[in-house]
Amino acid sequence: TGLATEYSTKLKNAGYTVSEVGNYTQEVLQSTRILVSEPGMGQDLLPLFKEAQIEVTTEPTGYDIQIILGVSESNEITR
């Protein structure tokens, strides 16, 4: 509970623009997925997450980058 909001704050404090925060209602993910619209995007985000994988998606999300947090991040926010 509140993990997305906490990571939103972490990203904003690191200088990123966060357009929207929401709950992911599909399957529970062990590691974080960083969905990008173009190859090469999102590499700078990797150090902010414990376990993250970048995936290029052709599905329209309305965003250049979309982050779906995995449960592995739940203990990392307290850093």
N, C-alpha and C positions, 0 to 999 in steps of 0.2 A: 504494500500500500504506500503510495506516494513516491515510489521510485522514479517514475517518469518526471515528476515535478522536481525532484532533487537533482536529477541529471540535467534537466533543463537549466536550472540555476548554475550548475557546474559548467555547462557549455557557454552560457551567457557570460559568466565570469572569465572564461577563457577567450572571450571576444567574438563568439559566434552569434549569429542571429537565429533565434528559435521562433518559427512562425506559429507552431501549434503543438500542443501536448495532448495526448489522448491515450486511451487504453487499447491494447492489442487483444482482440477477442478470439483469435485462432489458437492453434496448438501452443503449448508452453515450450519455449526454446531454451536450451541449456546455454548457448552462447549468443552473443549479440550479433544481429545482422545489420549491416550498413548498406542500404540499397542506394545505388547511384544511377544517374541517368546517362553518364558517359564514362568510358574507361579512363582511369587515372584520377578520378575524383575520390575524395574521402580518405586518402592515405594519411593526411594530417590528423585525422580523428582517432586513428588506431591507438596511440599512446593513452588516450583518455579512458579506455575500456580494458578490462582484464582479459576477456576473450571476445574478439570480434572478427567477423569475416566480411569482406567487401564483396558485394554482388552487383553486377551491372544488370539492370532490369529495363525491359522495353515496355513494360506495363506502365501506363500513365498514372502517376501518383499525385501530380500537381506540384511536386517539389523536386528540386535538384538532388537532394539527399534526404532519405528517410531512415531513421534509426529505430530498430525494434530491439528493445533490451531483452537480454537473456537472464535467466535466474542466476547465472554466475556473477552478475554485477551487484546483486543485492547486498553483499558484504563489502563491496569496494567503496561505496559512497562515503563511508566514515573516514576515509583517508584524509 
